[in-house]
Amino acid sequence: MLVASAQAQTFSGYYRIWNDYSKRYLSLLDNKGWAKASTGGLDYDLFAIRTLLDNEANDIVSNPAAVIFISGQKNAYNCAAQGTSLQEITAKTFQIRSYYQNGKPVAGKYLIRAEEGSLGAIVLHDMNYFVNFEAQADSGNVGAQNPSGLIKEKTLWHFDAISSNSSCFFGFTPSLHANGKYYQTFYAGFPFKVVSSGVTVYYVSALYNGKAVIRPYASSAVIPAKTPVLVECSSSSAANNQIELLTSTAAAPKDNLLRGVFFNYTYDDYTTLKPSSSNRVHNNRMAYSPSTMRLLRVNSAGELIFDKVSAGEEDYRPYIAANTAYLTVPSSAPDELPMMTYTDYTAGIDGPTTTAAPADDAVYTLSGVRVTDTGYLPHGIYIKGGKKVVR
């Protein structure tokens, strides 16, 4: 929980928060951690909260880990990202306070701190803690301690509001190129809608005849939070692939075969300053399973596919990348799954002929199983009154 003091600016919405000293961005790469006061000072594990330099490796403009949502009113704000929040990680109530110099607040510079009674203030600050092992390129981690002896600029943070068509926007930076378009999978904790032309968002609604059926969202649709999707762009530049981050949401499609992951993060702290052994090692990642997962790739013919990737191949990775999606498949699925449009799927599918469906309102699946509960039907093809219907 972030609490703004009376003299601080009111915060509401999506922000990128960067450090005055390192110019690195506050990012959540894990959802584990804790902080507690003790007679000897403050014990904490805040290694989930990292600071990332804006470069090609981290690409802050396209990185959901650096999108911080602050909501609330008056003196109670919640700071959330990646499906978690600062309060959930630390169980502490923090403040955002203006930084004063010569008795006057300095515009744009703030401290993030919590009061710990006789122990004084706990102030989040940027630091380079890892000595023997660096968990993320061009990054530091966040400390939480009384600022005595610290370089003051390391305790100061800037809050940049994220807005489409501004200097601080969020946009996709896709890397896969096929048929004149650019593609990526995407998974984030915020709802959004597309604002740039040439950007289309899909999900995979079915597997049919050895192909993945991709169904598009309407151009003005709200993509719900925590919904794994496939994104098509006309450019590899994030500025041309902007989205608007929303607070409202919508129901996610129940027939989506994509699954997403927030985190691909691990470290083992080898230095002498260690939290308890049970919390010391962070290992929050999804292992790739070739038998039940397919990853987005471009094949040798230049076609976009969901593919089984084996160890030793160029695109092989043992873990699913953070904020991306994978396709779930049965173990009998073919290695390579080309794309099929939802229009082609509904127009060309050959449903079984059955005499079990009378010319009434009875509804059957394509395999001939009668649907007893028709109050909600997932998107797909059904037999009703002896005829195929699209839901």
Contacts in CASP RR format, 6 or more apart in sequence:
PFRMAT RR
TARGET T0000
AUTHOR 0000-0000-0000
METHOD contacts of the structure
MODEL  1
MLVASAQAQTFSGYYRIWNDYSKRYLSLLDNKGWAKASTGGLDYDLFAIR
TLLDNEANDIVSNPAAVIFISGQKNAYNCAAQGTSLQEITAKTFQIRSYY
QNGKPVAGKYLIRAEEGSLGAIVLHDMNYFVNFEAQADSGNVGAQNPSGL
IKEKTLWHFDAISSNSSCFFGFTPSLHANGKYYQTFYAGFPFKVVSSGVT
VYYVSALYNGKAVIRPYASSAVIPAKTPVLVECSSSSAANNQIELLTSTA
AAPKDNLLRGVFFNYTYDDYTTLKPSSSNRVHNNRMAYSPSTMRLLRVNS
AGELIFDKVSAGEEDYRPYIAANTAYLTVPSSAPDELPMMTYTDYTAGID
GPTTTAAPADDAVYTLSGVRVTDTGYLPHGIYIKGGKKVVR
1 76 0 8 1.000
1 77 0 8 1.000
1 78 0 8 1.000
1 79 0 8 1.000
1 85 0 8 1.000
1 86 0 8 1.000
1 87 0 8 1.000
1 92 0 8 1.000
1 93 0 8 1.000
1 94 0 8 1.000
2 11 0 8 1.000
2 70 0 8 1.000
2 77 0 8 1.000
2 78 0 8 1.000
2 79 0 8 1.000
2 86 0 8 1.000
2 87 0 8 1.000
2 94 0 8 1.000
2 95 0 8 1.000
2 96 0 8 1.000
2 112 0 8 1.000
3 75 0 8 1.000
3 76 0 8 1.000
3 77 0 8 1.000
3 93 0 8 1.000
3 94 0 8 1.000
3 95 0 8 1.000
3 96 0 8 1.000
4 10 0 8 1.000
4 11 0 8 1.000
4 75 0 8 1.000
4 77 0 8 1.000
4 95 0 8 1.000
4 96 0 8 1.000
4 97 0 8 1.000
5 75 0 8 1.000
5 95 0 8 1.000
5 96 0 8 1.000
5 97 0 8 1.000
5 98 0 8 1.000
6 75 0 8 1.000
7 97 0 8 1.000
7 98 0 8 1.000
7 105 0 8 1.000
8 95 0 8 1.000
8 96 0 8 1.000
8 97 0 8 1.000
8 98 0 8 1.000
8 110 0 8 1.000
9 96 0 8 1.000
9 98 0 8 1.000
9 108 0 8 1.000
9 110 0 8 1.000
9 159 0 8 1.000
11 70 0 8 1.000
11 77 0 8 1.000
11 96 0 8 1.000
11 159 0 8 1.000
12 70 0 8 1.000
12 71 0 8 1.000
12 72 0 8 1.000
13 69 0 8 1.000
13 70 0 8 1.000
13 71 0 8 1.000
13 161 0 8 1.000
13 162 0 8 1.000
13 247 0 8 1.000
14 67 0 8 1.000
14 68 0 8 1.000
14 69 0 8 1.000
14 70 0 8 1.000
14 161 0 8 1.000
14 162 0 8 1.000
14 170 0 8 1.000
14 190 0 8 1.000
14 245 0 8 1.000
15 67 0 8 1.000
15 68 0 8 1.000
15 69 0 8 1.000
15 70 0 8 1.000
15 159 0 8 1.000
15 160 0 8 1.000
15 161 0 8 1.000
15 162 0 8 1.000
16 25 0 8 1.000
16 26 0 8 1.000
16 60 0 8 1.000
16 66 0 8 1.000
16 67 0 8 1.000
16 68 0 8 1.000
16 159 0 8 1.000
16 160 0 8 1.000
16 162 0 8 1.000
16 168 0 8 1.000
17 25 0 8 1.000
17 26 0 8 1.000
17 68 0 8 1.000
17 157 0 8 1.000
17 158 0 8 1.000
17 159 0 8 1.000
17 160 0 8 1.000
18 24 0 8 1.000
18 25 0 8 1.000
18 26 0 8 1.000
18 157 0 8 1.000
18 158 0 8 1.000
18 160 0 8 1.000
19 25 0 8 1.000
19 26 0 8 1.000
19 51 0 8 1.000
19 125 0 8 1.000
19 126 0 8 1.000
19 153 0 8 1.000
19 154 0 8 1.000
19 156 0 8 1.000
19 157 0 8 1.000
19 158 0 8 1.000
20 109 0 8 1.000
20 153 0 8 1.000
20 154 0 8 1.000
20 156 0 8 1.000
20 157 0 8 1.000
20 158 0 8 1.000
21 126 0 8 1.000
21 151 0 8 1.000
21 153 0 8 1.000
21 154 0 8 1.000
21 156 0 8 1.000
22 51 0 8 1.000
22 53 0 8 1.000
22 126 0 8 1.000
22 140 0 8 1.000
22 154 0 8 1.000
23 53 0 8 1.000
23 54 0 8 1.000
24 51 0 8 1.000
24 52 0 8 1.000
24 53 0 8 1.000
24 54 0 8 1.000
24 126 0 8 1.000
24 138 0 8 1.000
24 139 0 8 1.000
24 140 0 8 1.000
25 51 0 8 1.000
25 52 0 8 1.000
25 53 0 8 1.000
25 54 0 8 1.000
25 58 0 8 1.000
25 60 0 8 1.000
25 66 0 8 1.000
26 49 0 8 1.000
26 51 0 8 1.000
26 66 0 8 1.000
26 68 0 8 1.000
26 142 0 8 1.000
26 157 0 8 1.000
27 49 0 8 1.000
27 50 0 8 1.000
27 51 0 8 1.000
27 52 0 8 1.000
27 58 0 8 1.000
27 63 0 8 1.000
27 65 0 8 1.000
27 66 0 8 1.000
27 81 0 8 1.000
27 139 0 8 1.000
28 48 0 8 1.000
28 49 0 8 1.000
28 50 0 8 1.000
28 65 0 8 1.000
28 81 0 8 1.000
28 82 0 8 1.000
28 84 0 8 1.000
28 89 0 8 1.000
29 48 0 8 1.000
29 49 0 8 1.000
29 50 0 8 1.000
29 65 0 8 1.000
29 82 0 8 1.000
29 135 0 8 1.000
29 136 0 8 1.000
29 263 0 8 1.000
29 265 0 8 1.000
29 322 0 8 1.000
30 47 0 8 1.000
30 48 0 8 1.000
30 263 0 8 1.000
30 265 0 8 1.000
30 282 0 8 1.000
30 284 0 8 1.000
31 48 0 8 1.000
31 82 0 8 1.000
31 83 0 8 1.000
31 84 0 8 1.000
31 88 0 8 1.000
31 89 0 8 1.000
31 262 0 8 1.000
31 263 0 8 1.000
31 284 0 8 1.000
32 45 0 8 1.000
32 48 0 8 1.000
32 89 0 8 1.000
32 279 0 8 1.000
32 282 0 8 1.000
32 284 0 8 1.000
33 44 0 8 1.000
33 45 0 8 1.000
33 46 0 8 1.000
33 47 0 8 1.000
33 48 0 8 1.000
33 89 0 8 1.000
33 90 0 8 1.000
33 279 0 8 1.000
34 44 0 8 1.000
34 45 0 8 1.000
34 89 0 8 1.000
34 90 0 8 1.000
34 91 0 8 1.000
34 275 0 8 1.000
34 279 0 8 1.000
35 42 0 8 1.000
35 43 0 8 1.000
35 44 0 8 1.000
35 45 0 8 1.000
35 46 0 8 1.000
35 90 0 8 1.000
35 91 0 8 1.000
35 92 0 8 1.000
35 122 0 8 1.000
35 144 0 8 1.000
36 42 0 8 1.000
36 43 0 8 1.000
36 44 0 8 1.000
36 91 0 8 1.000
37 43 0 8 1.000
37 116 0 8 1.000
37 119 0 8 1.000
41 119 0 8 1.000
41 145 0 8 1.000
42 116 0 8 1.000
42 119 0 8 1.000
42 122 0 8 1.000
42 144 0 8 1.000
42 145 0 8 1.000
42 146 0 8 1.000
43 275 0 8 1.000
44 90 0 8 1.000
44 143 0 8 1.000
44 144 0 8 1.000
44 275 0 8 1.000
45 275 0 8 1.000
45 279 0 8 1.000
45 280 0 8 1.000
46 89 0 8 1.000
46 90 0 8 1.000
46 124 0 8 1.000
46 141 0 8 1.000
46 142 0 8 1.000
46 143 0 8 1.000
46 144 0 8 1.000
47 129 0 8 1.000
47 135 0 8 1.000
47 141 0 8 1.000
47 267 0 8 1.000
47 269 0 8 1.000
47 282 0 8 1.000
48 89 0 8 1.000
48 265 0 8 1.000
48 282 0 8 1.000
49 86 0 8 1.000
49 89 0 8 1.000
49 124 0 8 1.000
49 141 0 8 1.000
49 142 0 8 1.000
50 135 0 8 1.000
50 136 0 8 1.000
50 139 0 8 1.000
50 140 0 8 1.000
50 141 0 8 1.000
50 142 0 8 1.000
51 126 0 8 1.000
51 139 0 8 1.000
51 140 0 8 1.000
51 141 0 8 1.000
51 142 0 8 1.000
52 58 0 8 1.000
52 60 0 8 1.000
52 63 0 8 1.000
52 65 0 8 1.000
52 66 0 8 1.000
52 136 0 8 1.000
52 138 0 8 1.000
52 139 0 8 1.000
52 140 0 8 1.000
53 138 0 8 1.000
53 139 0 8 1.000
54 60 0 8 1.000
54 61 0 8 1.000
55 138 0 8 1.000
57 137 0 8 1.000
57 138 0 8 1.000
58 66 0 8 1.000
58 136 0 8 1.000
58 137 0 8 1.000
58 138 0 8 1.000
58 139 0 8 1.000
59 173 0 8 1.000
59 238 0 8 1.000
60 66 0 8 1.000
61 169 0 8 1.000
61 170 0 8 1.000
61 171 0 8 1.000
61 173 0 8 1.000
61 238 0 8 1.000
62 170 0 8 1.000
62 171 0 8 1.000
62 172 0 8 1.000
62 173 0 8 1.000
62 238 0 8 1.000
63 323 0 8 1.000
64 81 0 8 1.000
64 82 0 8 1.000
64 187 0 8 1.000
64 188 0 8 1.000
64 189 0 8 1.000
64 190 0 8 1.000
64 323 0 8 1.000
65 81 0 8 1.000
65 82 0 8 1.000
65 322 0 8 1.000
65 323 0 8 1.000
66 81 0 8 1.000
67 81 0 8 1.000
67 162 0 8 1.000
67 170 0 8 1.000
67 188 0 8 1.000
67 190 0 8 1.000
67 245 0 8 1.000
68 79 0 8 1.000
68 80 0 8 1.000
68 81 0 8 1.000
69 78 0 8 1.000
69 79 0 8 1.000
69 80 0 8 1.000
69 81 0 8 1.000
69 190 0 8 1.000
70 77 0 8 1.000
70 78 0 8 1.000
70 79 0 8 1.000
70 80 0 8 1.000
71 77 0 8 1.000
71 78 0 8 1.000
71 80 0 8 1.000
71 247 0 8 1.000
72 78 0 8 1.000
77 96 0 8 1.000
78 85 0 8 1.000
78 87 0 8 1.000
79 85 0 8 1.000
79 86 0 8 1.000
79 87 0 8 1.000
79 94 0 8 1.000
80 86 0 8 1.000
81 189 0 8 1.000
82 188 0 8 1.000
82 189 0 8 1.000
82 262 0 8 1.000
82 263 0 8 1.000
83 189 0 8 1.000
83 226 0 8 1.000
83 262 0 8 1.000
86 92 0 8 1.000
86 94 0 8 1.000
87 93 0 8 1.000
87 94 0 8 1.000
90 144 0 8 1.000
92 114 0 8 1.000
92 122 0 8 1.000
93 114 0 8 1.000
94 112 0 8 1.000
94 113 0 8 1.000
94 114 0 8 1.000
94 124 0 8 1.000
95 111 0 8 1.000
95 112 0 8 1.000
95 113 0 8 1.000
95 114 0 8 1.000
95 115 0 8 1.000
96 110 0 8 1.000
96 111 0 8 1.000
96 112 0 8 1.000
96 159 0 8 1.000
97 110 0 8 1.000
97 111 0 8 1.000
97 113 0 8 1.000
98 105 0 8 1.000
98 106 0 8 1.000
98 109 0 8 1.000
98 110 0 8 1.000
98 111 0 8 1.000
99 105 0 8 1.000
99 106 0 8 1.000
99 109 0 8 1.000
99 110 0 8 1.000
99 111 0 8 1.000
99 156 0 8 1.000
100 106 0 8 1.000
108 158 0 8 1.000
108 159 0 8 1.000
109 156 0 8 1.000
109 157 0 8 1.000
109 158 0 8 1.000
110 156 0 8 1.000
110 157 0 8 1.000
110 158 0 8 1.000
110 159 0 8 1.000
111 123 0 8 1.000
111 124 0 8 1.000
111 155 0 8 1.000
111 156 0 8 1.000
111 157 0 8 1.000
112 123 0 8 1.000
112 124 0 8 1.000
112 157 0 8 1.000
113 121 0 8 1.000
113 122 0 8 1.000
113 123 0 8 1.000
113 124 0 8 1.000
114 121 0 8 1.000
114 122 0 8 1.000
114 144 0 8 1.000
115 121 0 8 1.000
115 122 0 8 1.000
116 122 0 8 1.000
119 146 0 8 1.000
120 146 0 8 1.000
121 146 0 8 1.000
121 147 0 8 1.000
122 144 0 8 1.000
122 145 0 8 1.000
122 146 0 8 1.000
123 144 0 8 1.000
123 145 0 8 1.000
123 146 0 8 1.000
123 147 0 8 1.000
123 150 0 8 1.000
123 155 0 8 1.000
124 142 0 8 1.000
124 143 0 8 1.000
124 144 0 8 1.000
124 155 0 8 1.000
124 157 0 8 1.000
125 142 0 8 1.000
125 143 0 8 1.000
125 144 0 8 1.000
125 145 0 8 1.000
125 147 0 8 1.000
125 150 0 8 1.000
125 154 0 8 1.000
125 155 0 8 1.000
126 140 0 8 1.000
126 142 0 8 1.000
126 143 0 8 1.000
126 154 0 8 1.000
127 140 0 8 1.000
127 141 0 8 1.000
127 142 0 8 1.000
127 143 0 8 1.000
127 154 0 8 1.000
128 140 0 8 1.000
128 141 0 8 1.000
129 140 0 8 1.000
129 141 0 8 1.000
129 143 0 8 1.000
129 269 0 8 1.000
129 271 0 8 1.000
129 273 0 8 1.000
130 140 0 8 1.000
130 141 0 8 1.000
130 267 0 8 1.000
130 269 0 8 1.000
130 271 0 8 1.000
131 270 0 8 1.000
131 271 0 8 1.000
132 270 0 8 1.000
132 271 0 8 1.000
133 267 0 8 1.000
133 268 0 8 1.000
133 269 0 8 1.000
133 270 0 8 1.000
135 265 0 8 1.000
135 266 0 8 1.000
135 267 0 8 1.000
136 265 0 8 1.000
147 155 0 8 1.000
160 168 0 8 1.000
161 168 0 8 1.000
162 168 0 8 1.000
162 169 0 8 1.000
162 170 0 8 1.000
162 245 0 8 1.000
163 169 0 8 1.000
164 170 0 8 1.000
164 195 0 8 1.000
164 242 0 8 1.000
164 243 0 8 1.000
164 244 0 8 1.000
165 195 0 8 1.000
165 242 0 8 1.000
169 238 0 8 1.000
169 239 0 8 1.000
169 242 0 8 1.000
170 192 0 8 1.000
170 238 0 8 1.000
170 242 0 8 1.000
170 243 0 8 1.000
170 245 0 8 1.000
171 196 0 8 1.000
171 238 0 8 1.000
171 239 0 8 1.000
171 241 0 8 1.000
171 242 0 8 1.000
171 243 0 8 1.000
172 184 0 8 1.000
172 186 0 8 1.000
172 199 0 8 1.000
172 231 0 8 1.000
172 233 0 8 1.000
172 238 0 8 1.000
172 241 0 8 1.000
172 243 0 8 1.000
173 184 0 8 1.000
173 236 0 8 1.000
173 237 0 8 1.000
173 238 0 8 1.000
173 241 0 8 1.000
174 182 0 8 1.000
174 183 0 8 1.000
174 184 0 8 1.000
174 231 0 8 1.000
174 233 0 8 1.000
174 236 0 8 1.000
174 241 0 8 1.000
175 182 0 8 1.000
175 184 0 8 1.000
175 236 0 8 1.000
176 182 0 8 1.000
176 183 0 8 1.000
176 184 0 8 1.000
176 296 0 8 1.000
176 297 0 8 1.000
176 298 0 8 1.000
176 304 0 8 1.000
177 183 0 8 1.000
177 236 0 8 1.000
177 298 0 8 1.000
178 298 0 8 1.000
178 302 0 8 1.000
178 303 0 8 1.000
178 304 0 8 1.000
179 302 0 8 1.000
179 303 0 8 1.000
179 304 0 8 1.000
181 232 0 8 1.000
181 233 0 8 1.000
181 234 0 8 1.000
182 232 0 8 1.000
182 233 0 8 1.000
182 234 0 8 1.000
182 235 0 8 1.000
182 236 0 8 1.000
183 230 0 8 1.000
183 231 0 8 1.000
183 232 0 8 1.000
183 233 0 8 1.000
183 296 0 8 1.000
183 304 0 8 1.000
184 230 0 8 1.000
184 231 0 8 1.000
184 233 0 8 1.000
184 296 0 8 1.000
184 324 0 8 1.000
185 228 0 8 1.000
185 229 0 8 1.000
185 230 0 8 1.000
185 231 0 8 1.000
185 258 0 8 1.000
185 260 0 8 1.000
185 296 0 8 1.000
185 324 0 8 1.000
185 325 0 8 1.000
185 326 0 8 1.000
186 228 0 8 1.000
186 229 0 8 1.000
186 230 0 8 1.000
186 231 0 8 1.000
186 323 0 8 1.000
186 324 0 8 1.000
186 325 0 8 1.000
187 226 0 8 1.000
187 227 0 8 1.000
187 228 0 8 1.000
187 229 0 8 1.000
187 260 0 8 1.000
187 261 0 8 1.000
187 262 0 8 1.000
187 323 0 8 1.000
187 324 0 8 1.000
187 325 0 8 1.000
188 225 0 8 1.000
188 226 0 8 1.000
188 323 0 8 1.000
189 225 0 8 1.000
189 226 0 8 1.000
189 262 0 8 1.000
190 225 0 8 1.000
190 245 0 8 1.000
190 246 0 8 1.000
191 222 0 8 1.000
191 223 0 8 1.000
191 224 0 8 1.000
191 225 0 8 1.000
191 245 0 8 1.000
191 246 0 8 1.000
191 247 0 8 1.000
191 248 0 8 1.000
191 249 0 8 1.000
191 250 0 8 1.000
192 222 0 8 1.000
192 223 0 8 1.000
192 243 0 8 1.000
192 244 0 8 1.000
192 245 0 8 1.000
192 246 0 8 1.000
193 220 0 8 1.000
193 221 0 8 1.000
193 222 0 8 1.000
193 223 0 8 1.000
193 243 0 8 1.000
193 244 0 8 1.000
193 246 0 8 1.000
194 200 0 8 1.000
194 201 0 8 1.000
194 219 0 8 1.000
194 242 0 8 1.000
194 243 0 8 1.000
194 244 0 8 1.000
195 242 0 8 1.000
195 243 0 8 1.000
195 244 0 8 1.000
196 233 0 8 1.000
196 240 0 8 1.000
196 241 0 8 1.000
196 242 0 8 1.000
196 243 0 8 1.000
197 234 0 8 1.000
198 232 0 8 1.000
198 233 0 8 1.000
198 234 0 8 1.000
199 231 0 8 1.000
199 232 0 8 1.000
199 233 0 8 1.000
199 234 0 8 1.000
199 241 0 8 1.000
199 243 0 8 1.000
200 216 0 8 1.000
200 217 0 8 1.000
200 219 0 8 1.000
200 231 0 8 1.000
200 232 0 8 1.000
201 216 0 8 1.000
201 217 0 8 1.000
201 221 0 8 1.000
201 223 0 8 1.000
201 229 0 8 1.000
201 230 0 8 1.000
201 231 0 8 1.000
201 232 0 8 1.000
202 214 0 8 1.000
202 215 0 8 1.000
202 216 0 8 1.000
202 217 0 8 1.000
202 229 0 8 1.000
202 230 0 8 1.000
202 231 0 8 1.000
202 232 0 8 1.000
203 214 0 8 1.000
203 215 0 8 1.000
203 217 0 8 1.000
203 227 0 8 1.000
203 228 0 8 1.000
203 229 0 8 1.000
203 230 0 8 1.000
203 253 0 8 1.000
203 256 0 8 1.000
203 257 0 8 1.000
203 258 0 8 1.000
204 212 0 8 1.000
204 213 0 8 1.000
204 214 0 8 1.000
204 215 0 8 1.000
204 230 0 8 1.000
204 256 0 8 1.000
204 257 0 8 1.000
204 258 0 8 1.000
204 306 0 8 1.000
204 327 0 8 1.000
205 213 0 8 1.000
205 214 0 8 1.000
205 215 0 8 1.000
205 253 0 8 1.000
205 255 0 8 1.000
205 256 0 8 1.000
205 257 0 8 1.000
205 342 0 8 1.000
205 345 0 8 1.000
205 379 0 8 1.000
205 380 0 8 1.000
206 213 0 8 1.000
206 255 0 8 1.000
206 257 0 8 1.000
206 345 0 8 1.000
206 380 0 8 1.000
207 213 0 8 1.000
207 257 0 8 1.000
207 329 0 8 1.000
207 333 0 8 1.000
207 337 0 8 1.000
208 340 0 8 1.000
208 345 0 8 1.000
208 349 0 8 1.000
209 340 0 8 1.000
210 333 0 8 1.000
210 334 0 8 1.000
210 337 0 8 1.000
210 338 0 8 1.000
211 337 0 8 1.000
211 338 0 8 1.000
211 339 0 8 1.000
211 340 0 8 1.000
212 257 0 8 1.000
212 294 0 8 1.000
212 305 0 8 1.000
212 306 0 8 1.000
212 327 0 8 1.000
212 337 0 8 1.000
212 338 0 8 1.000
212 339 0 8 1.000
212 340 0 8 1.000
213 340 0 8 1.000
213 341 0 8 1.000
213 342 0 8 1.000
213 345 0 8 1.000
214 230 0 8 1.000
214 339 0 8 1.000
214 340 0 8 1.000
214 341 0 8 1.000
214 342 0 8 1.000
215 253 0 8 1.000
215 342 0 8 1.000
215 379 0 8 1.000
216 342 0 8 1.000
217 223 0 8 1.000
217 229 0 8 1.000
221 250 0 8 1.000
222 246 0 8 1.000
222 248 0 8 1.000
222 249 0 8 1.000
222 250 0 8 1.000
223 229 0 8 1.000
223 250 0 8 1.000
224 249 0 8 1.000
224 250 0 8 1.000
224 251 0 8 1.000
224 252 0 8 1.000
225 249 0 8 1.000
226 252 0 8 1.000
227 252 0 8 1.000
227 253 0 8 1.000
227 256 0 8 1.000
228 256 0 8 1.000
228 258 0 8 1.000
228 259 0 8 1.000
228 260 0 8 1.000
228 325 0 8 1.000
228 326 0 8 1.000
229 258 0 8 1.000
229 325 0 8 1.000
230 258 0 8 1.000
230 296 0 8 1.000
230 325 0 8 1.000
231 241 0 8 1.000
233 240 0 8 1.000
233 241 0 8 1.000
234 240 0 8 1.000
234 241 0 8 1.000
235 241 0 8 1.000
253 378 0 8 1.000
253 379 0 8 1.000
254 378 0 8 1.000
254 379 0 8 1.000
255 378 0 8 1.000
255 379 0 8 1.000
255 380 0 8 1.000
257 327 0 8 1.000
257 328 0 8 1.000
257 329 0 8 1.000
258 325 0 8 1.000
258 326 0 8 1.000
258 327 0 8 1.000
258 328 0 8 1.000
259 325 0 8 1.000
259 326 0 8 1.000
259 327 0 8 1.000
259 328 0 8 1.000
260 286 0 8 1.000
260 320 0 8 1.000
260 324 0 8 1.000
260 325 0 8 1.000
260 326 0 8 1.000
261 285 0 8 1.000
261 286 0 8 1.000
261 320 0 8 1.000
261 321 0 8 1.000
261 322 0 8 1.000
261 323 0 8 1.000
261 324 0 8 1.000
261 325 0 8 1.000
261 326 0 8 1.000
262 322 0 8 1.000
262 323 0 8 1.000
263 284 0 8 1.000
263 285 0 8 1.000
263 322 0 8 1.000
264 284 0 8 1.000
264 285 0 8 1.000
264 286 0 8 1.000
264 319 0 8 1.000
264 320 0 8 1.000
264 321 0 8 1.000
264 322 0 8 1.000
265 282 0 8 1.000
265 284 0 8 1.000
265 285 0 8 1.000
265 322 0 8 1.000
266 281 0 8 1.000
266 282 0 8 1.000
266 283 0 8 1.000
266 284 0 8 1.000
266 285 0 8 1.000
267 281 0 8 1.000
267 282 0 8 1.000
268 280 0 8 1.000
268 281 0 8 1.000
269 275 0 8 1.000
269 280 0 8 1.000
269 281 0 8 1.000
274 280 0 8 1.000
285 319 0 8 1.000
285 320 0 8 1.000
286 319 0 8 1.000
286 320 0 8 1.000
287 318 0 8 1.000
287 319 0 8 1.000
287 320 0 8 1.000
288 295 0 8 1.000
288 309 0 8 1.000
288 317 0 8 1.000
288 318 0 8 1.000
288 319 0 8 1.000
288 320 0 8 1.000
288 326 0 8 1.000
290 308 0 8 1.000
290 309 0 8 1.000
290 310 0 8 1.000
291 331 0 8 1.000
292 328 0 8 1.000
292 329 0 8 1.000
292 330 0 8 1.000
292 331 0 8 1.000
293 320 0 8 1.000
293 326 0 8 1.000
293 327 0 8 1.000
293 328 0 8 1.000
293 329 0 8 1.000
294 306 0 8 1.000
294 307 0 8 1.000
294 308 0 8 1.000
294 326 0 8 1.000
294 327 0 8 1.000
294 329 0 8 1.000
294 333 0 8 1.000
294 337 0 8 1.000
295 306 0 8 1.000
295 307 0 8 1.000
295 309 0 8 1.000
295 315 0 8 1.000
295 320 0 8 1.000
295 326 0 8 1.000
295 327 0 8 1.000
296 304 0 8 1.000
296 305 0 8 1.000
296 306 0 8 1.000
296 307 0 8 1.000
296 325 0 8 1.000
296 327 0 8 1.000
297 304 0 8 1.000
297 305 0 8 1.000
297 306 0 8 1.000
297 307 0 8 1.000
297 309 0 8 1.000
297 315 0 8 1.000
298 304 0 8 1.000
298 305 0 8 1.000
299 305 0 8 1.000
299 307 0 8 1.000
299 336 0 8 1.000
303 338 0 8 1.000
303 339 0 8 1.000
304 338 0 8 1.000
304 339 0 8 1.000
305 336 0 8 1.000
305 337 0 8 1.000
305 338 0 8 1.000
305 339 0 8 1.000
306 327 0 8 1.000
306 329 0 8 1.000
306 336 0 8 1.000
306 337 0 8 1.000
306 339 0 8 1.000
307 335 0 8 1.000
307 336 0 8 1.000
307 337 0 8 1.000
308 335 0 8 1.000
308 336 0 8 1.000
309 315 0 8 1.000
309 316 0 8 1.000
309 317 0 8 1.000
310 316 0 8 1.000
311 318 0 8 1.000
320 326 0 8 1.000
327 337 0 8 1.000
329 337 0 8 1.000
345 381 0 8 1.000
346 380 0 8 1.000
346 381 0 8 1.000
346 390 0 8 1.000
349 366 0 8 1.000
349 381 0 8 1.000
349 388 0 8 1.000
351 366 0 8 1.000
351 381 0 8 1.000
351 383 0 8 1.000
351 388 0 8 1.000
352 366 0 8 1.000
352 367 0 8 1.000
352 368 0 8 1.000
354 364 0 8 1.000
354 368 0 8 1.000
354 383 0 8 1.000
354 386 0 8 1.000
356 364 0 8 1.000
356 368 0 8 1.000
356 370 0 8 1.000
357 364 0 8 1.000
357 368 0 8 1.000
357 370 0 8 1.000
357 383 0 8 1.000
357 384 0 8 1.000
357 385 0 8 1.000
357 386 0 8 1.000
358 385 0 8 1.000
358 386 0 8 1.000
359 385 0 8 1.000
359 386 0 8 1.000
360 385 0 8 1.000
361 384 0 8 1.000
361 385 0 8 1.000
362 370 0 8 1.000
362 384 0 8 1.000
362 385 0 8 1.000
363 370 0 8 1.000
363 371 0 8 1.000
363 374 0 8 1.000
363 377 0 8 1.000
363 382 0 8 1.000
363 383 0 8 1.000
363 384 0 8 1.000
364 370 0 8 1.000
364 371 0 8 1.000
364 382 0 8 1.000
364 383 0 8 1.000
364 384 0 8 1.000
365 371 0 8 1.000
365 382 0 8 1.000
365 383 0 8 1.000
366 381 0 8 1.000
366 382 0 8 1.000
366 383 0 8 1.000
368 383 0 8 1.000
371 377 0 8 1.000
371 382 0 8 1.000
377 391 0 8 1.000
378 391 0 8 1.000
379 391 0 8 1.000
380 390 0 8 1.000
380 391 0 8 1.000
381 388 0 8 1.000
381 389 0 8 1.000
381 390 0 8 1.000
381 391 0 8 1.000
382 388 0 8 1.000
382 389 0 8 1.000
382 390 0 8 1.000
382 391 0 8 1.000
383 389 0 8 1.000
END
